Amino acid sequence: MNSRNLWLGLVMLVAQTANAASGVLLRNEVLRENASADAAPIAQLARGASVEILQRTGGWVRVQAGRREGWLRVFSLRGSNEEAPAVGFWGRIKSVFLPGGGDARGIVAVAGLRGIDSTQGVAARDVAVTRALDVYRPGPAEVAAFAQAGELNPQQLAYLDPPGQEDAGLVRWLKRGGGAASESPALSLHGALLLGKATPADEQRIGAHIASQIERKAPLVREAAVQRYVNQVGGWLVMQSEKPEQPWRFGVLDSDEIFTVSAPGGFVFLTRGLYQRLESEAELAAMLGSEMAQVLRHQPMVYLKEIAQTLAAPEVAESAADSAASGTLFLIDLIGDAGDYLSRNLDPQGVFAADRAGLVLAVRAGYEPYAFASVLQKLDSIGRDDPNLALFSRTRPSPSARLQQLAAAMDAGVGSSRFDSFTAQSQAGRFRQFALPADRQGRQERNQQ
């Protein structure tokens, strides 16, 4: 081997080592020759042992354990953060999402004006942000073609939770027509929220305002191809849901924060920081599916109802214009700059339920079932003191807790799981075609093209 080839080989070896993820065994486990519960055992590994994750295939991972290589079930591991990278420049800046961070451009001034002109401006911006998201929404034919190109074949799978444990909000949603008119058309937005009679149109209006305020803090990334791609993945998931006719909007926010957030009416966002951590379309689908499930189960609406109970009722509107202005003023009071909405602590059981439902949506769409576990392991491997994970860690159950709940739901113990039998796609290759630049300079250069 000449010196040039030797140098290239060393570079590739270093790159592979740098990209290998670390893991820690959650229990005593058998290291096996192949990705099968029937494969010959190689060694017995003890709970707490550290391994390097080399490859993921379905519900199995190939690992390096000392001098031995072999296969373990994916749920045998949690991510390891023992060698988390040092916090760099982006880790030292204040999060744009945490209260007090970022730029709440204009909302305080607008709320202070409290006039008809200010409410018209706020409402117009809500509409503008929604329309900006609509640019990337694919039609049914485009979504179907996208799925066909990716060989994504729909699968039959019922929700994992027994019917008696289904969220009451989801049951109400399924029984209520997607575009049904309000039982009491005269109800104000405030009254409808308090009485639990908000219509899909009400939820759309609330979600649009939340989306507008989130976009103030972290604008949409300017890579149109990526936004379109994420909406195609999301659109395919929507077609596997109970309400495929509901309008959904997906977006990638330009923030290094590792985060996802959803809002009533079908608004789902993830950050650039999280997107860049993903390695496949199946992992993207898993994260989108979990946020979609929160919306379908009206989890954000429960929080907003609690806030609405602390607000004074608006004056009775005398005209349609007054009613619209009153509704906008109520939204300004309810949402503010969305800082409280973003930093609220999500109910752990609600998150676990959404994870299970999101997993089902992704599997129905033909995606690899264990991709969600892969994402959670990645997040678990990030140091909890990493500022870019601060908001995620503050507001949600830990990735390891979510991973354990998911393992129990998938019945993925030592033996085989029923999820092993699904014909599924990861679409890692297609995902790589829509990579985002890793650094701010790369973003600026691409934006200027």
Secondary structure, 3 states (H helix, E strand, C coil): CCHHHHHHHHHHHHHHHHHCEEEEECCCEEEECCCCCCCCEEEEECCCCEEEEEEEECCEEEEEECCEEEEEEHHHEEECCCCCCCCCHHHHCCCCCCCCCCCCCCHHHHHHHCCHHHHHHHHHHHHHHHHHHHCCCCCHHHHHHHHHHCCCCCCCCCCCCCHHHCCHHHHHHHHCCCCCCCCCCCCCHHHHHHHCCCCHHHHHHHHHHHHHHHHHHCCECCCHHHHHHHHHHHHHHHCCCCCCCCCCEEEEECCCCCCEEEECCCEEEEEHHHHCCCCCHHHHHHHHHHHHHHHHCCHHHHHHHHHHCCCCCCCCCCCHHHHHHHHHHHHHHHHCCCHHHHCCCCCHHHHHHHHHHHHHHHHHCCECCCHHHHHHHHHHCCCCCCHHHHHHHHHCCCHHHHHHHHHHHCCCCCCCCHHHHCCCECCHHHHHCCCCCCCHHHHHHHHHC
